[in-house]
Amino acid sequence: MPAAIAALRGGGDPVWIFAYGSLMWSADIAYAEARPALLYGYHRSFCLYSYDYRGTRERPGLVLGLDRGGACWGLALRLDEQARAAALDRIWAREMSGGGVYEMRRLTARSGGAALPVYAFVVRRDHPDYAGPLSLEQKARMILGAAGRRGTCRAYLASTLRHLDRLGLVDRPLRRLAERVAALAPSDAGAAGAE
């Protein structure tokens, strides 16, 4: 963990983490507040190969990353001050266990009409697990057929959309992707599974 991130453990200003994927529903950390937030300059995308959680080496899956360009609705989670050090350690271990595919950056989101400083894990495009700009068709076919030890890619996609819907947040590209996956599927049997 870089010194600048480790220094956040000690207190001072509130620490907000921007959640855009499974952190929205499975954060596994103590947080004191959650707010819908809009992050400009980045978008949610199935842009990372998964060889374990949602795929295998023989049949890679895709997982979400926060990639450059566009905008992204998500949740800003304010870490509980009493458990901040443990929460930062847990988030760091969770997000950075993939061999450095992410970089934790301080960015500015908008929440309730005001600027909100957040920390977000953004994709490193120079990492070998970065899938790059795949077409809608390529993504849909990979998501439809991949499964790993955490479940299917299709269930992960469905869970992300379900949680965005519960929050009243819209992600049209993700919705189009889900529609294409459904159109390619021989039945709806693959939509179920672990989140």
C-alpha positions in Angstrom: 0.0 0.0 0.0 1.5 3.4 -1.0 2.3 5.8 1.9 -0.4 8.3 0.8 -3.1 5.6 1.0 -1.7 4.2 4.3 -1.9 7.7 5.8 -5.7 7.7 5.3 -5.9 5.2 8.1 -5.0 7.8 10.7 -8.1 9.9 10.6 -8.6 13.5 9.6 -11.0 14.1 6.7 -13.7 11.6 5.9 -12.7 8.9 3.5 -15.2 8.1 0.7 -14.8 5.0 -1.5 -16.6 5.0 -4.9 -18.4 1.7 -5.5 -19.5 0.8 -9.0 -19.7 -3.0 -9.0 -19.9 -5.7 -6.4 -18.7 -3.2 -3.7 -22.2 -1.7 -4.0 -23.8 -4.8 -2.6 -21.0 -6.8 -1.0 -18.7 -4.3 0.5 -17.7 -6.4 3.5 -16.5 -3.3 5.3 -17.8 -0.9 8.0 -19.1 2.3 6.5 -21.2 5.0 8.1 -23.0 6.4 5.1 -23.8 5.5 1.5 -24.9 8.1 -1.1 -25.6 7.8 -4.8 -22.8 9.6 -6.6 -21.9 10.4 -10.2 -18.3 10.2 -11.3 -17.3 12.0 -14.5 -14.4 10.9 -16.6 -14.8 7.2 -16.0 -17.4 4.5 -16.9 -18.3 1.1 -15.7 -17.3 -1.6 -18.2 -16.8 -5.3 -18.5 -13.2 -4.7 -19.5 -11.1 -7.1 -17.4 -10.4 -10.7 -18.0 -11.3 -13.1 -15.2 -9.4 -16.4 -15.0 -10.6 -17.3 -11.5 -13.6 -15.6 -10.0 -15.8 -15.5 -13.2 -13.9 -17.6 -15.6 -11.0 -20.0 -16.1 -7.8 -20.0 -18.1 -9.5 -22.1 -20.7 -12.6 -20.0 -20.9 -11.9 -16.5 -19.5 -14.8 -14.4 -18.2 -15.1 -10.6 -17.9 -15.5 -8.5 -14.8 -16.2 -4.9 -14.3 -13.6 -2.2 -14.2 -13.8 1.6 -14.0 -12.3 2.7 -17.3 -11.5 6.1 -18.7 -14.2 8.2 -20.5 -17.8 8.9 -20.0 -19.5 9.0 -16.6 -20.6 6.4 -14.0 -23.3 6.3 -11.3 -22.4 4.4 -8.2 -22.4 4.6 -4.5 -20.0 6.7 -2.4 -19.3 4.9 0.9 -18.1 6.9 3.8 -15.8 4.7 5.9 -16.7 4.4 9.6 -14.1 6.5 11.4 -13.7 3.9 14.2 -13.0 1.1 11.7 -11.3 3.1 9.0 -7.9 1.4 9.2 -9.4 -2.1 9.0 -11.8 -1.1 6.2 -9.0 0.4 4.1 -6.8 -2.7 4.6 -9.8 -4.9 3.6 -10.6 -2.9 0.5 -7.0 -2.7 -0.5 -6.5 -6.5 -0.2 -9.8 -7.2 -2.0 -9.2 -4.8 -5.0 -5.5 -5.1 -5.3 -5.2 -8.9 -5.1 -5.5 -9.2 -8.8 -1.9 -8.4 -9.5 -2.2 -4.6 -9.7 -4.9 -4.4 -12.3 -6.3 -1.3 -10.5 -4.9 1.9 -9.3 -6.5 3.7 -6.4 -7.0 7.3 -7.3 -8.5 10.4 -5.5 -11.2 11.8 -7.8 -14.2 14.1 -7.4 -17.7 12.7 -7.7 -21.0 14.6 -7.5 -23.6 13.7 -4.9 -26.7 15.7 -4.0 -25.5 18.6 -6.2 -22.2 19.0 -4.4 -18.6 17.9 -5.1 -17.5 14.9 -3.1 -13.8 13.8 -2.9 -13.8 10.0 -3.4 -11.2 7.2 -3.8 -11.8 4.9 -6.7 -10.1 1.8 -8.1 -9.6 2.5 -11.8 -8.4 0.2 -14.4 -4.7 0.2 -15.5 -4.9 -0.1 -19.3 -1.3 -1.3 -19.4 -2.1 -4.4 -17.3 -2.3 -7.8 -19.3 -5.7 -8.5 -17.8 -7.2 -5.4 -19.4 -9.4 -6.7 -22.3 -9.5 -3.4 -24.1 -12.4 -2.1 -26.2 -14.3 -5.3 -26.9 -17.5 -5.1 -29.0 -20.9 -5.6 -27.5 -21.1 -9.0 -29.2 -17.6 -10.1 -27.9 -18.5 -9.1 -24.4 -21.9 -10.8 -24.5 -20.5 -14.1 -25.8 -17.8 -14.1 -23.1 -20.2 -13.3 -20.4 -22.7 -15.9 -21.5 -20.3 -18.8 -21.5 -17.9 -18.1 -18.5 -18.0 -19.3 -14.9 -15.5 -19.4 -12.1 -15.3 -20.1 -8.5 -17.5 -17.1 -7.6 -20.2 -18.0 -10.1 -21.1 -17.1 -13.7 -20.4 -13.8 -15.5 -24.1 -13.7 -16.4 -25.1 -13.8 -12.7 -22.6 -11.0 -11.9 -24.1 -8.9 -14.7 -27.6 -9.5 -13.5 -26.7 -8.8 -9.9 -25.1 -5.5 -10.9 -28.2 -4.4 -12.8 -30.5 -5.5 -10.0 -28.6 -3.4 -7.5 -28.4 -0.4 -9.7 -32.2 -0.7 -10.3 -32.8 -0.8 -6.5 -30.8 2.4 -6.1 -32.7 4.0 -9.0 -29.5 4.3 -11.0 -29.4 3.9 -14.8 -26.6 2.3 -16.9 -27.9 2.1 -20.4 -24.7 0.4 -21.9 -24.9 -2.3 -19.2 -28.6 -2.8 -19.9 -27.9 -3.2 -23.7 -25.2 -5.7 -22.8 -27.7 -7.7 -20.7 -30.2 -7.6 -23.5 -27.7 -9.0 -25.9 -26.6 -11.8 -23.5 -30.3 -12.7 -23.1 -30.8 -12.8 -26.8 -27.9 -15.1 -27.3 -28.8 -17.4 -24.4 -30.6 -20.7 -25.3 -32.7 -20.3 -22.1 -32.8 -18.3 -18.9 -31.2 -21.1 -16.9 -27.7 -19.3 -16.8 -29.1 -16.2 -15.2 -29.2 -17.8 -11.8 -26.2 -18.4 -9.7 -23.9 -16.8 -7.1 -23.4 -13.1 -7.1 
